[in-house]
Amino acid sequence: MEKIKTWVVNAMTKIPDDVMNVQALNSEQSAKIRRNYFKQNTNSPVGIAAFEQIDRVHGLPASLAKAWIPTAKLILTSYKACSTVASCRSAHGASYEAALSTLYRHCMDQFLHGRAPLPTNVVPEDIAMEKAKIQCGSVPPKADKRFAVEAFWTSIEARESLIKVAGLWTEQIKDRYVTKHKGVVECWMDFVIFIQESINHDTLIALKIASESQTHRQVVKSTLLFMQAELDLFIHRLAKEQLSPIAPTRRKELIGAAKSNLANAKMKLAQVSSVFRNATGGHPTQQQWLAQNFTVHMDGIIDEWNTLMDKIHKGGEVTAEEKREVIKALMAAEGYSFATRGHFYRCPNGHIYVIGECGGAMQTSRCPDCGATIGGRSHTLRSDNRSAGDMEAILGSLGAGPSPWPWARGV
């Protein structure tokens, strides 16, 4: 990953600032293109073009799209191979599906032309399918489905690696463009969210295929993958929202959504465990496998939801009294000197940070909340940063005098 990070950093240096503008792609049109990728083929992983042609599909700058491909090429190649395997069907499977389809059409034709009696209060299509399965005379081949599920899992692993690479790009793009081209940062984070959405989409397909083949362990693992994907998707969406301060009402909504997901995770843990026990007769070896490969991981997911809710709650609006307590703690801490004002600042998105010693900015860094550039050089604050007047007023009320330094006069 360190090697790829170096590639990303080098690729970023070759992209001029003046071309880092989001393409004039209608948002509805872009959303429609993305939705179509989830409708194209429900038996195969999402098409690879969605991760390659990011300028056309996601409205990102062509220069960024061109730089992205080399850093993700190996993963995309692996993903393409997985998708091919997931889409393949053996001759045996193809023959069964062709026979079933022919018999189904024959039954429907008999119903439509009155050559076969149709029971009342039933759906003709359902009766035709049941008759076709009986007339087919053999059970559906399960090997194809099991191989397909494995291929879907591998394609999901490839996309998880793709998100890691995209995350390296996120760091670089936020560091360089969050204040100048925030639209590019938001568009890029939408691309990362789309990758995660594709994982969620395909874990459900894998779960459906595993259920159809009645492969109990594959059902359990596919469920686990989906529950992890739901958590990851929430985290990615939250990261985008945190580019700007989150309003109290929105924060309550996020906590409510997290609580709902937590309840669903607990329900799935109990439900899947019960179904697996019944299907395997409660055999000790099977229960040990369930504990090691599902229960312990689901417990971790539940813990993460609880932690996430706590973080969202603590990230809410801080009261004046809480600010006062924070400042008092800093004043008492070793290594900090707050005898005078001029230490508290806000990033371009309003998040508070502190500069110690004299309070003058001597270097730049990144805001831990949103990634915006903070600080400055030679005791000169960046033009898009500002003093945190509310914090300075509290500092003054606690006995701090006016700053003797020119960069903090009037604070």
For each residue, the residues with C-beta under 8 A, 3 or more apart:
1: 4 5 164 168
2: 5 6
3: 6 7
4: 1 7 8 71 165 168
5: 1 2 8 9 168
6: 2 3 9 10
7: 3 4 10 11 70 71
8: 4 5 11 12 71 165 168 169 172
9: 5 6 12 13 172
10: 6 7 13 14
11: 7 8 14 15 67 68 70 71
12: 8 9 15 67 172 173 176
13: 9 10
14: 10 11 67
15: 11 12 19 20 61 63 64 67
16: 19 20 63
17: 20 180
18:
19: 15 16 61 62 63
20: 15 16 17 61 63 64 177 180 181 184
21: 61 181 183 184
22: 25 59 60 61 181 183 184 187
23: 55 59 60 61 62
24:
25: 22 29 30 59
26: 29 30
27: 30 31 59
28: 31 32
29: 25 26 32 33
30: 25 26 27 33 34 57 58 59
31: 27 28 34 35
32: 28 29 35 36
33: 29 30 36 37 56 57
34: 30 31 37 38 50 57 58 194
35: 31 32 38 39
36: 32 33 39 40
37: 33 34 40 46 47 49 50 57 198
38: 34 35 46 197 198 201
39: 35 36 42
40: 36 37 47
41: 44 47 87
42: 39 205
43: 86 87 148 205
44: 41 47 83 86 87
45: 79 82 83 86 151 152 155 198 202
46: 37 38 50 198 201 202
47: 37 40 41 44 50 83
48: 51 52 76 79 80 83
49: 37 52 53 57
50: 34 37 46 47 53 57 194 198
51: 48 54 72 76 79 159 162 195
52: 48 49 69 76
53: 49 50 56 57 65
54: 51 57 58 60 64 65 68 191
55: 23 58 59 60 61 62 64 65
56: 33 53
57: 30 33 34 37 49 50 53 54
58: 30 34 54 55 187 190 191 194
59: 22 23 25 27 30 55 187
60: 22 23 54 55 64 65 184 187 188 191
61: 15 19 20 21 22 23 55 64 65 184
62: 19 23 55 65 66
63: 15 16 19 20 66 67
64: 15 20 54 55 60 61 67 68 184 188
65: 53 54 55 60 61 62 68 69
66: 62 63 69
67: 11 12 14 15 63 64 70 71
68: 11 54 64 65 71 72 169
69: 52 65 66 72 73 76
70: 7 11 67 73
71: 4 7 8 11 67 68 165 168 169
72: 51 68 69 75 76 162 165 166
73: 69 70 76 77
74: 77 78
75: 72 78 79 158 161 162 165
76: 48 51 52 69 72 73 79 80 162
77: 73 74 80 81
78: 74 75 81 82 154 158
79: 45 48 51 75 76 82 83 155 158 159 162
80: 48 76 77 83 84
81: 77 78 84 85
82: 45 78 79 85 86 151 152 154 155 158
83: 44 45 47 48 79 80 86 87 151 155
84: 80 81 87 88
85: 81 82 88 147 148 151 154
86: 43 44 45 82 83 148 151 152 155
87: 41 43 44 83 84
88: 84 85 147 148
89: 93 94 97 144
90: 93 94 141 143 144
91: 94 95
92: 95 96 141 143 144
93: 89 90 96 97 140 141 143 144
94: 89 90 91 97 98
95: 91 92 98 99
96: 92 93 99 100 136 138 140 141
97: 89 93 94 100 101
98: 94 95 101 102
99: 95 96 102 103 136
100: 96 97 103 104 132 133 136
101: 97 98 104 105
102: 98 99 105 106
103: 99 100 106 107 131 132 135 136
104: 100 101 107 108 128 129 132
105: 101 102 108 109
106: 102 103 109 110 132
107: 103 104 110 111 116 127 128 131 132 135
108: 104 105 111 112 124 125 128
109: 105 106 112 113 115
110: 106 107 113 115 116
111: 107 108 114 116 118 124 127 128
112: 108 109
113: 109 110
114: 111
115: 109 110
116: 107 110 111
117:
118: 111 122 124 127
119: 122 127
120:
121:
122: 118 119 126 127
123: 126 127
124: 108 111 118 127 128
125: 108 128 129
126: 122 123 129 130
127: 107 111 118 119 122 123 124 130 131
128: 104 107 108 111 124 125 131 132
129: 104 125 126 132 133
130: 126 127 133 134
131: 103 107 127 128 134 135
132: 100 103 104 106 107 128 129 135 136
133: 100 129 130 136
134: 130 131 137
135: 103 107 131 132
136: 96 99 100 103 132 133
137: 134
138: 96
139: 142
140: 93 96 145 212 213
141: 90 92 93 96 144 145
142: 139 145 146 213 214 215
143: 90 92 93 146 147
144: 89 90 92 93 141 147 148
145: 140 141 142 148 149 209 210 212 213 215
146: 142 143 149 150 210 213 215 218
147: 85 88 143 144 150 151
148: 43 85 86 88 144 145 151 152 206 209
149: 145 146 152 153 206 209 210 213 215 218 222
150: 146 147 153 154
151: 45 82 83 85 86 147 148 154 155
152: 45 82 86 148 149 155 156 202 203 205 206 209
153: 149 150 156 157 206 221 222 225
154: 78 82 85 150 151 157 158
155: 45 79 82 83 86 151 152 158 159 202
156: 152 153 159 160 199 202 203 206 225 229
157: 153 154 160 161
158: 75 78 79 82 154 155 161 162
159: 51 79 155 156 162 163 195 198 199
160: 156 157 163 164 199
161: 75 157 158 164 165
162: 51 72 75 76 79 158 159 165 166 195
163: 159 160 166 167 192 195 196 232
164: 1 160 161 167 168
165: 4 8 71 72 75 161 162 168 169
166: 72 162 163 169 170 188 191 192 195
167: 163 164 170 171 192
168: 1 4 5 8 71 164 165 171 172
169: 8 68 71 165 166 172 173 188
170: 166 167 173 174 185 188 189 192
171: 167 168 174 175 371
172: 8 9 12 168 169 175 176
173: 12 169 170 176 177 178 184 185 188
174: 170 171 177 178 185 366 370 371 372
175: 171 172 178 366 371 373
176: 12 172 173 180
177: 20 173 174 180 181 182 184 185
178: 173 174 175 182 185 243 348 370 371 372 373
179: 182 348 372 373 384
180: 17 20 176 177
181: 20 21 22 177 184 185
182: 177 178 179 185 186 243
183: 21 22 186 187
184: 20 21 22 60 61 64 173 177 181 187 188
185: 170 173 174 177 178 181 182 188 189 243
186: 182 183 189 190 240 243
187: 22 58 59 60 183 184 190 191
188: 60 64 166 169 170 173 184 185 191 192
189: 170 185 186 192 193 236 239 240 243
190: 58 186 187 193 194 240
191: 54 58 60 166 187 188 194 195
192: 163 166 167 170 188 189 195 196 236
193: 189 190 196 197 233 236 237 240
194: 34 50 58 190 191 197 198
195: 51 159 162 163 166 191 192 198 199
196: 163 192 193 199 200 229 232 233 236
197: 38 193 194 200 201 233
198: 37 38 45 46 50 159 194 195 201 202
199: 156 159 160 195 196 202 203 229 232 233
200: 196 197 203 204 226 229 230 233
201: 38 46 197 198 204 205
202: 45 46 152 155 156 198 199 205 206
203: 152 156 199 200 206 207 222 225 226 229
204: 200 201 207 208 226
205: 42 43 152 201 202 208 209
206: 148 149 152 153 156 202 203 209 210 218 222 225
207: 203 204 210 211 219 222 223 226
208: 204 205 211 212
209: 145 148 149 152 205 206 212 213
210: 145 146 149 206 207 213 215 218 219 221 222
211: 207 208 214 219
212: 140 145 208 209
213: 140 142 145 146 149 209 210 218
214: 142 211
215: 142 145 146 149 210 218 219
216: 219 220 276 279 280
217: 220 221 289 293
218: 146 149 206 210 213 215 221 222
219: 207 210 211 215 216 222 223 272 275 276
220: 216 217 223 224 272 276 290 293 294
221: 153 210 217 218 224 225 293 294
222: 149 153 203 206 207 210 218 219 225 226
223: 207 219 220 226 227 268 272 294
224: 220 221 227 228 293 294 297 298
225: 153 156 203 206 221 222 228 229
226: 200 203 204 207 222 223 229 230
227: 223 224 230 231 265 268 298 301
228: 224 225 231 232 297 301
229: 156 196 199 200 203 225 226 232 233
230: 200 226 227 233 234 261 264 265
231: 227 228 234 235 261 265 301 304 305 308
232: 163 196 199 228 229 235 236
233: 193 196 197 199 200 229 230 236 237
234: 230 231 237 238 257 258 261 308
235: 231 232 238 239 308
236: 189 192 193 196 232 233 239 240
237: 193 233 234 240 241
238: 234 235 241 242 254 308 312
239: 189 235 236 242 243
240: 186 189 190 193 236 237 243
241: 237 238 244 246 250 254
242: 238 239 246 369 370
243: 178 182 185 186 189 239 240 349 370 371
244: 241 349 350 370
245: 349 350 351
246: 241 242 250 251 254 315 316
247: 250 251
248: 251 252 316 317
249: 252 253
250: 241 246 247 253 254
251: 246 247 248 254 255 312 313 315 316
252: 248 249 255 256
253: 249 250 256 257
254: 238 241 246 250 251 257 258 312
255: 251 252 258 259 309 312 313
256: 252 253 259 260
257: 234 253 254 260 261
258: 234 254 255 261 262 305 308 309 312
259: 255 256 262 263 309
260: 256 257 263 264
261: 230 231 234 257 258 264 265 305
262: 258 259 265 266 302 305 306 309
263: 259 260 266 267
264: 230 260 261 267 268
265: 227 230 231 261 262 268 269 298 301 302 305
266: 262 263 269 270 302
267: 263 264 270 271
268: 223 227 264 265 271 272 298
269: 265 266 272 273 294 295 298 299 302
270: 266 267 273 274
271: 267 268 274 275
272: 219 220 223 268 269 275 276 294
273: 269 270 276 277 290 294 295
274: 270 271 277 278
275: 219 271 272 278 279
276: 216 219 220 272 273 279 280 286 290 294
277: 273 274 280 282 286 287 290
278: 274 275 281 282
279: 216 275 276
280: 216 276 277 283 286 287
281: 278 286
282: 277 278 286 287
283: 280 286 287
284: 287 288
285: 288 289
286: 276 277 280 281 282 283 289 290
287: 277 280 282 283 284 290 291
288: 284 285 291 292
289: 217 285 286 292 293
290: 220 273 276 277 286 287 293 294 295
291: 287 288 294 295 296
292: 288 289 295 296
293: 217 220 221 224 289 290 296 297
294: 220 221 223 224 269 272 273 276 290 291 297 298
295: 269 273 290 291 292 298 299
296: 291 292 293 299 300
297: 224 228 293 294 300 301
298: 224 227 265 268 269 294 295 301 302
299: 269 295 296 302 303
300: 296 297 303 304
301: 227 228 231 265 297 298 304 305
302: 262 265 266 269 298 299 305 306
303: 299 300 306 307
304: 231 300 301 307 308
305: 231 258 261 262 265 301 302 308 309
306: 262 302 303 309 310
307: 303 304 310 311
308: 231 234 235 238 258 304 305 311 312
309: 255 258 259 262 305 306 312 313
310: 306 307 313 314
311: 307 308 314 315
312: 238 251 254 255 258 308 309 315 316
313: 251 255 309 310 316
314: 310 311
315: 246 251 311 312 369
316: 246 248 251 312 313
317: 248
318: 322 323 326
319: 322 323
320: 323 324 390 394
321: 324 325
322: 318 319 325 326
323: 318 319 320 326 327 390 391 394
324: 320 321 327 328 394 397 398
325: 321 322 328 329
326: 318 322 323 329 330
327: 323 324 330 331 338 391 394 395 398
328: 324 325 331 332 398
329: 325 326 332 333
330: 326 327 333 336 338 354
331: 327 328 336 338 398 400
332: 328 329
333: 329 330 336
334:
335: 356
336: 330 331 333 356
337: 356 357
338: 327 330 331 343 395 400
339: 400 401
340: 359 400 401 402 403 404 408
341: 359 392 395 396 400 401 402 403 408 411
342: 358 359 360 387 392 403 405 407 408 411
343: 338 354 355 356 359 392 395
344: 352 353 354 387 388 391 392 395
345: 352 353 354 355 361 374 381 385 386 387 388
346: 350 351 352 353 385 386 387 388
347: 350 351 353 367 369 370 372 373 374 385
348: 178 179 372 373 384 385
349: 243 244 245 367 369 370 372
350: 244 245 346 347
351: 245 346 347 367 368 369 370 372
352: 344 345 346 388 391
353: 344 345 346 347 367 368 374
354: 330 343 344 345
355: 343 345 359 360 361 375
356: 335 336 337 343 359
357: 337 360
358: 342 379 405
359: 340 341 342 343 355 356 403 405 407 408
360: 342 355 357 379 405 407 408
361: 345 355 364 375 376 377 379 380 381 382 385 407
362: 375 376 377 378 379
363: 375 376 377
364: 361 373 374 375 376 377 382
365: 373 374 375
366: 174 175 371 372 373 374
367: 347 349 351 353 370 371 372 373 374
368: 351 353
369: 242 315 347 349 351
370: 174 178 242 243 244 347 349 351 367
371: 171 174 175 178 243 366 367
372: 174 178 179 347 348 349 351 366 367 384
373: 175 178 179 347 348 364 365 366 367 382 384
374: 345 347 353 364 365 366 367 382 385
375: 355 361 362 363 364 365 381 382 385
376: 361 362 363 364 379 380 381 382 385
377: 361 362 363 364 380
378: 362
379: 358 360 361 362 376 405 407
380: 361 376 377 407
381: 345 361 375 376 385 386 387 407
382: 361 364 373 374 375 376 385
383:
384: 179 348 372 373
385: 345 346 347 348 361 374 375 376 381 382
386: 345 346 381
387: 342 344 345 346 381 392 408 411
388: 344 345 346 352 391 392
389: 392 393 411
390: 320 323 393 394
391: 323 327 344 352 388 394 395
392: 341 342 343 344 387 388 389 395 396 411
393: 389 390 396 397
394: 320 323 324 327 390 391 397 398
395: 327 338 341 343 344 391 392 398 400
396: 341 392 393 399 400 401
397: 324 393 394
398: 324 327 328 331 394 395
399: 396
400: 331 338 339 340 341 395 396
401: 339 340 341 396
402: 340 341 409 411
403: 340 341 342 359 407 408 409 411
404: 340
405: 342 358 359 360 379 408 409
406: 409
407: 342 359 360 361 379 380 381 403
408: 340 341 342 359 360 387 403 405 411
409: 402 403 405 406
410:
411: 341 342 387 389 392 402 403 408
